[in-house]
Amino acid sequence: MPLNANLNPFITCAVTGSGATQDRSSHVPRSPEQIANSAIDAAKAGAAIVHCHVRDPDTGEPSRRPELYRELLDRIRDSDTDVVINLTAGMGGDIVFGDAENPLPLDAAGTDMVGATERVEHIAECLPEICTLDCGTMNFAEADYVMTNTPGMLRAMGQMMTDLGVRPEIEVFETGHLWFAKQLVDEGIIEDPVMIQMCMGIPWGAPDDLNTFMSMVNNTPESWTFSAFSIGQNQMPFVSAAVLAGGNIRVGLEDNLWLGKGQLATNAQLVEKAATIATNMGASLMTPAQVREKMQLVKRQPRAK
């Protein structure tokens, strides 16, 4: 199969995520100020897009509080840093069951399952250029946790995003998610240009071997724009894999804490390393303005409080 390298890719930095990494590295930002500063540093290092979650500033636990998102976006926008803002809409779809013999009642402490409108409340208030749509349900790493996104929920959330003028970044964790993404496009819920993120190596979705990755790529319509990443030690190899396959790049502390063996990374360092890999392959990185033009993004201020 001939190479179809993308020599004009963009870099997304996934700044903090919602995983339990806040106590594993002092570089994982918690407060809106810390997340904003880390996002700004990543942009200065070469990231055209910053993908952001928020956390409780005191505990570091993942949060859905709209006021934290509002503060985060205000800080990035007030810095006059040119970067495309991509907010998660993945929170609020968590179900944690009891053990194998007693799945019900649900684990109330871990379950966070809310309706479509509440899941996109912060999107409607903050109006980022992009927000994520996790395009399916899957068993997610921990024994009894299910990431839950029903077809009805995805249709409702996708339509809300489209109506708001916010570009969905469709996150696919396995081939069934990609199949349903095509269905959302066919139904007109997701409009062109279509933007997709391939999430590789996350238990128990698609493994990050190259055969599985290329199966995902080969099943993606040529007109769609895709990015790809892997978690942990394969984050940087997937910078090369994504570019060679014709895609774009994602790195960041959401997916990997390490710059090298025994060396904890910052977001800016991960972006710098990815940028070096891509440019050494002969690529020229896209700017935020070029990404906005390509993906027809609308840069706006938040709605008035």
N, C-alpha and C positions, 0 to 999 in steps of 0.2 A: 504494500500500500504506500503510495507516495506521501511525503510530508506535506502538510498544509499549515505551516507555521504562521502564526499571527505576529508580525513584526511591528505592530503598532498597538500593543495591549495597554490596558489600564490596570492599576493596582488598587484593590480594596483592602483596607485595614480593618479587621474585626477587633474592636478596641478592648472590650472587656468580657462580653458574653454573659451567660447566666449560670455557668458551671461553678462547682464548689472549689474554685481556684484562689479565692481571695486570701487564704491563709497559707498558700503554697509559694507565693512570690510577693515581695513588697512592691513590685512594679505593677501589679494588677490594680487599676484605679477603681475607687469606690464611690466617692462623692461626685456630684455633677461637675464641680470645679476640676477635680483630678481627671475625670473622663474627658472633659473638654480639652484640658491641657495636653493630655496624651494624644487625643485626636489631632490637635493642631500640630504637635510635633511630628506625627505620622504624615500629615499633609506636607509639611515642610521637607520631609525626607523623600517624598515622591508619590504618596498615595493620592489618587484622584478622588477616591470615595472613602468615607469612613462609615463603617457599619456599627451602630451603637445600641447597646442595652443600657439600663440604669440599675443601680444597686442601692440598697439602704446605706446611707453614708456611715452609720454607726456600726452595723454588723457585717456589711459587705454582701448580705443576702440579695438575690435577685428581686427586683421590684417592678410593678406596673404603674406606679404612682405618676399621674400626668404632670404634676408640678415639678417632679425631678427631670422629666424629659424637657419641659419648658425651660427650666434653668439651664440645662445642658445646651439646648439649641441657642438660647440667648447668648450664652458665653462664646460659643463658636462663631455665631454671626457677628457679635460685637467685636470680635478680634480682627475682623476684616480679612480672615484667612479664606482664600478661595479653595473650597473643597465641597464636593457633592455629599450631602447628608442622607444616609440610609438608616432608618430606624427599624428595629425588630417589631414585628407584630405576632411573634411566636408565643408570647406569654399568655397564660390563661387557658391553655389546652393540656394541662397536666392531670393525669389520673394515676393515683397510686393505690393499688389493690392491697388487700390483706394477703396472708400467706396462701400457699397452694391449697390447703384444706378449708380455709376460711377467707375467700376473696372479698366477701362482703361482711360488714360494712367497709367502705373505703377508708383509707388512712387519711383522716381529716387534716393532719398537719402537713402532709405532702401534696394533697390534691388541691388544684387551683383550676377549676373549670368554670368558665363564664361565657356569656353570650357574645355573638359577633360584634354587636355595637360597642360593648365594653372593651373587647379586645383591640378595637381600632380607635378608641376614644382619644388616645394621645396622638394618633396620626391625624385625626380630624382637627385637633387643637393646634398641633405644631406645624402641620403641612410641610413635611420634609419632601425632598425631591423623589426619594425612593423609599419603599418599605418592603419588608419581606413577607412572603406567603409560603409557609411550609406546606407543601402540596400533598400531604397524606398522613396517615397514622402509622406508627411503628413502635415496637418494643425498643426502648431506648436505654441501653447500657445497664441501668440498675435492674435488679431482679423483678420487681413488681410495678415498675413505672412504665406507663404507656403515654407517648406523645400523641395526642388525640386531635385529629382534624378530619371531621366527617365531610363527605361530599357536599351536604347542605351547608355546613359551616363555611367551607371554602368558597362555594358559590356566593354566599352572602358577603363574606369579607372581601372577596375579589371585586364584586360589584361596587361595594362601598369605596374601595381604593380607586377604582376607575372613575367613579362619580366625583371623587375629591380631586381628581387630576394628579394623583400621586402614582408614580410608576411602580407596579409590583415587581419585586425581584423574586421569581419563583424558585424556592429552595427544594431540590429533589435529593432524597437520601437513598432511593433505589428506583428500579425501572418502572414500577407501578406508579410512582409519583410522577414520573415523566409522562407516562401514558395519560394520567388524569390532567396534567398540565395542558396537553394537546387538546383534551376535551374542553377545558375552560376557554382556550383560544377559539376552538371551533364554534362554541356557543356565543362568542362575542363578549364574554365577561372580561377577558384579558385582551387588550388591544395591542396592535403593532406600534412600535417595535417591541418584540418580546425579549425579556431579560431573564436569564436563568442562572442559578448557582448550583453546581454539582458538589454535594457534600460527601466526601469519600472517607472511608475508614472509621466511621462512627458505629459502634455496636448498637443495634444489630441491623444496620442498613447495608449499603453497598460496600464491600471491601475495597481497599485502595490498590489492588493489583492492576496492572496496566490493561489486562484483557477486559476486566469489568469496566474500567474507565472508558476504554475505547468503544465498548458496547453502548455505553451511555452516550458518548459523543456521536456514534454512528446512527443513533436513534433520535438525535436532535435535528429538527429542520434546519437546513443551511441558512435560512434567513434570520434565525434567532441568534442573539448574542449570549454567549455563555462564559462563565468563569468556573474555576474548579479549585478545590483545595483538599488537602488531607490534614489530619490532626497529628500532633506529636512529632516524632522524628522524621516523618515523611513530608512535613510541610514544605521544606525547601526543594526536595526532588520534584514535588508537584508543581513548583513554579516552572521548571523546565517542561514537565509533561504537559501542562496547560498550554504553554506557548506553542510547543510543537504540534499539539492537536488542533490549533487554531483558536484557542480560547484566551481568557484573561486570568488575572492572578488574584488570589486572596491569601493574605498572611495576617498575623496578629495574635495577641495574647488570648483571645477567645479559644483558639485552636492549638496553641503551642506556647509553652513558657520559656523555652530554651533557645539560646543563640548557638550554643555548642555544648559539649560535654562539661557539666559542672558550672556552666555560665548562664545565669538567668538573663533573659532578654528584656528590653523595653520594646514598645511598639515601633518606635522610630528605628531602632536597630534592625528589627525584622523587615521593615519596609526597605531600609537601605540595602540589606543583604539580597532581598528579592530583586530590587532594582539593578543591582550589580550583576546578578545572574542573567536577567533579561537583556541588559545592554551588552553584556559579553557574548550573548547569542546573536547580536546584531539588531536587536529591537530598539525602537524609540518609543518611550512611554507617552501615553495620552495625558493631556492636561485635563483639569476639571471642565474647562470650557469646551474642549473637544468631546468629552463624554456627554455633556449636556446637549450638544448639537446632534451627536450620533443617536442618542437614546430619546431625543425630544423631551427633555426634562424641563420642568417649570420651577424656577427658583423664586420662592415667595417668602414673605415674612409670616410669622404665626398670626392666627386670628386674634383680634383684640380681646383682652380678658373681660 
